[in-house]
Structures are given as structure tokens and as C-alpha cells.
Amino acid sequence: MVTSSAPGKVYLFGEHAVVYGEPAVPCAIEQRASVTAERRPEGLSVHSSDLTLDGFTVEYSGDAAGRPDVDVPDTLLEAAMGYVNEAVEQARDAADAPDAGFEITIESDIPLGAGLGSSAAVAVAAIDAATRELGVELSRGELADRAYRVEHTVQDGQASRADTFCSTMGGAVRVEGEDCRTTDAPDLPFVIGYDGGAGDTGALVASVRELRESYDFAADTVAAIGDIVRSGERALAEADVAEVGRLMDFNHGLLSALGVSSRSLDAMVWAARDAGAMGAKLTGAGGGGCIVALDDTSETATALDYTPGCERSFRAELDTDGVRVESDGAGGST
Ligand code: MEV
């Protein structure tokens, strides 16, 4: 039995635009998904708990047909199951063990579909645990690539490498198309606001694609986000945190123009700014979920706690570890 964990992430800059080849800078945060993989004679059984911050339990066996009794939208649940099924397929393929059966257990403190990279973290940790359980150790590069293929399949071919590369490597990363690398970032005082909701990443990515194909302004907006990311990289290199915050504000405005913000995300962003945050923006696909703000005082967290629509706020630290093995008692035979 092997347990691996991988971190969630926030986007400092560049979500959505990264799907069209613009650069993006996500940062791993110390909120993790842990996946335990144990061999069984055949098939796949998955047990999940705590996939949102308020906690619920999902138990289902085999394929996605058995609908568990949980209070989340079907689309989200199907997506979550899809990520696990595809991750196990990747592990079987990597270990050349197409019929390997698994008992998979997921524990996560990352809210599902809330922009903190829950699906990427689950995919990365699941592939790592399942391949190790089959006696195979993948390089981080191959692990990130296989996790990307999971997202690409589940999101109907519309995914960047950003979430999965960040979750695999940890720290701050820069992704532009196929070019993925780790990068330096100063100490950033992240405060997260969570509205208790979630967005459907596949649907949101598809909506931006349609807008971009129909309106020149949307294509220009995607390119403008790319410009902001490049400016953001210079600000990060100079450790100019105030400028990083300003650019995050601009990035949020452009994401709103692309239609991926929401009333509660906007309310949290404005509450953070009014409380003196250096910058605030939605993180991830949008539609609902989380915002990330920069504030080294307690003002933003307090303001968020009093903001209608904000379910909770918390501080997040940069996670420099990336994927890691929590325990390894693998049998090793395929
Ligand atoms: C979702 O966390 C980030 C998006 O840019 C999609 C992707 O990069 O695959 C919206």
C-alpha cells in the first residue's frame, strides 16, 4: 500500500490565457490531496472523503455509474471520478500492467472545483501512488506529463500543463505551452477567500474559447493577460510585492471581461481591496470558488469573514515540496 500527496495551487497570473499559449505563474500552496493505492485482484474501488472544506464522503466502486449520495453537482462528481479513473489508467500504462486492480482512497483538504487545483493534485498523487504500488517510480517530468494527459482527457482536450506541473514540482512555476519550469518567488502573504461553491472547469474553458472565437476583444483580452504575466514575472524577480498585487488586480479585471468571475468572487475581491490588500483576483477557472489576495496583516481575512457570500477565509503558505511519498509499503510486483 502506498500513500502519496500533492499540493493544490493558486494562480498569481495567467489562468485561461495559458490554454492559448500565453504564460502563467501558479504557486503551490500547503493544502494537499493524499491518495492511497492498494493492489486488489481486479477493477477499481474508490473511497473519497473531505473533498470540500466542509467535508463529505464519497464512496463508489468500479465505474462512474454508481451515483454516491453527496451534496455536490453531478458534473463535478463525474469530473472527480473521471480524474481518478484516468489517473489509474495512466499508472497501469506506465507500469505496463493493464489489468492491475486497485483500492484507491482519497483524502483532501483542497475544496473540489474551487480554483485551488484539487483535480490536478488528486491526479498527480494518484498516479504516483499507483505506479509505486506497481513497483515503478516515475521521474517528476513523466509524472507531470501523465497527470496533464489526465486533465486533457477529462477536460475534452482543453487543458494547459500549468496545474499538473505546479502540483508535481511545488513552489512557483512558469508554464508557457510545452515549456514548463520552476521559478523563484518572494515570500508572498496569500489570503484565500472561499465562497463554498465551485465552477465547472471544462465548461468555463469552453465558454472562453467560444468568446475568443466570436469577439476580437476576447482574443485581445487573452493577449493582454499574457502581457500582465510578463510584467508580473519582472515584479516577482525584483521582489516588488506591491507591483505583483497591482498586476493581480488588473488580471482579475480581464478575467471578469472574459465572463469567468461571479458575484461572490467579485464581492470577495472588492472586500479584500477595501481592507487594504495589495492585490486580489479570482484563482483558477472561476465561476465560483476561491479568490487569492496578498496581505501580510489580518485585515483582509477579517473583512472576508464579514463578506456576504464568503464562507471562510484562510492564510496559505507556499508549498515548496510538490508531490511526495507519505508511506510506502508497496508489494512491488506487477
Ligand atoms: C484551471 O485551474 C486553469 C485553467 O487555465 C485551465 C487550464 O489551464 O487547464 C482555467
Residues whose N, C-alpha, C, O or C-beta is under 5 A from the ligand:
A	BS01	MEV	E15 H16 V18 Q158 A159 S160 A162 D163 G284 A285
